[in-house]
Amino acid sequence: MQWRRLWQPRKGLFWMMLGFNALSSVCTWAMRALPLNTVGLLLLAFIALLNVGFGLLAAWQLMRDEPQAPSRESPPAP
């Protein structure tokens, strides 16, 4: 597998993967930093795990797809 297949900023799935990973990090920070009761901790843990799962699914899909080559269309002839 080639890790550079993950870097596909032209695809929305790439940005969704980054968003899921960022939201998971925010959830884990909130679990440690904020004084939450048990229900709040469990809810944030569940959301963080869902985001990790969705981020992994997005990464797996990006690894399966071929990266889009930049289009090299010539300008129209006059």
Secondary structure as GFF3:
##gff-version 3
##sequence-region A 1 78
A	DSSP	three_ten_helix	3	6	.	.	.	ID=ss1
A	DSSP	alpha_helix	12	33	.	.	.	ID=ss2
A	DSSP	alpha_helix	38	64	.	.	.	ID=ss3
###
